[in-house]
Amino acid sequence: MATYPCSKCGAVADTHTGCPKCGSTLDQEISELNRTILSMQQRNKAMVDDRTALMARLQGAIAIRSLLMHARDVERGPAGGKGRLGRVVGGTGKPMAMPVGPRRRWRRSRSEAAATVPEQAAAAEGETVALRTLAALARDWYGDRLDPAWRPRSAEESQRILGAHGLTGAFWRLG
């Protein structure tokens, strides 16, 4: 025979007779623990879901910061070296080379990172986007990521955002 603290009144109960103070049986104690465990498991799942959403929002905030830092650097002129976001080419619209399309990026990982292209990538496979267009896209793509209610969007919703910025055609197709 083992003893345990009664969850209803706190008295010392035993596995044979239950609680001598409130009369709670061992089966009632087990049933109450089952409810408590279920509640904890549901809370744990909600916390995991919240953490997943928070991580996606964090990635969005980092991407926005990177794009803003890049735009600032473009406005100030070259400060020596290439930026992490990609290669900026000359012209009045200050376009940015994007040799890897969003479809490949979407399939590779749903991190939705924008314009992370290596210097040596050839423009033959990709497209060039005006920096203003890219900045507007970034606002629409990542603008709601800091909202606590943010949830990942579907591929269709993401496709609509690309289309709203004139980014259409096979290169920009996500699915």
Secondary structure, DSSP 8 states (H G I E B T S, - for coil): --EEE-TTT--EEETTTB-TTT---HHHHHHHHHHHHHHHHHHHHHHHHHHHHHHHHHHHHHHHHHHHHHHHHHHH---SS-BTTB-B--STT-EEEE-S-HHHHHHH-TT---S---TT--TTSSEEEEHHHHHHHHHHHHTTTTSTT-----HHHHHHHHHHTT--SGGG---
